[in-house]
């Protein structure tokens, strides 16, 4: 994805994405003068930054859902 596609995907402005790049807070690849983003890597990045109220209760939900 390019900056425009990522901005639409994340629902934020391009200037915010450029700021995240400058702060090295978002995974980006630079090809020439343009930045590119992998949807898979961005999805992983988003999942690593999930904010949950109670992490332990969330983990128990996953364990309960794994009935064999």
C-alpha positions, -999 to 999 in steps of 0.1 A, spaced: 0 0 0 11 36 -5 5 64 20 -29 73 6 -42 37 7 -28 33 43 -45 65 54 -78 52 41 -73 18 56 -64 32 90 -89 61 89 -63 87 96 -46 116 78 -15 113 57 3 138 79 -3 116 110 12 86 91 42 107 80 47 117 117 45 80 128 72 72 101 95 100 114 91 87 149 97 51 137 64 40 153 49 23 122 65 -4 100 73 11 66 95 3 36 111 30 15 114 24 -22 131 53 -38 113 84 -25 81 66 -17 70 47 14 52 14 10 33 -7 36 24 -44 37 -12 -50 48 -1 -81 66 26 -63 86 3 -34 93 -24 -58 106 2 -75 129 14 -40 141 -22 -31 149 -28 -64 168 3 -59 189 -10 -25 200 -45 -36 211 -56 -20 243 -77 -42 265 -92 -35 299 -84 -69 314 -59 -90 295 -64 -121 317 -102 -122 310 -95 -118 273 -71 -148 274 -96 -170 292 -121 -163 265 -98 -177 239 -91 -208 261 -128 -214 266 -135 -211 228 -111 -240 220 -133 -269 228 -123 -301 210 
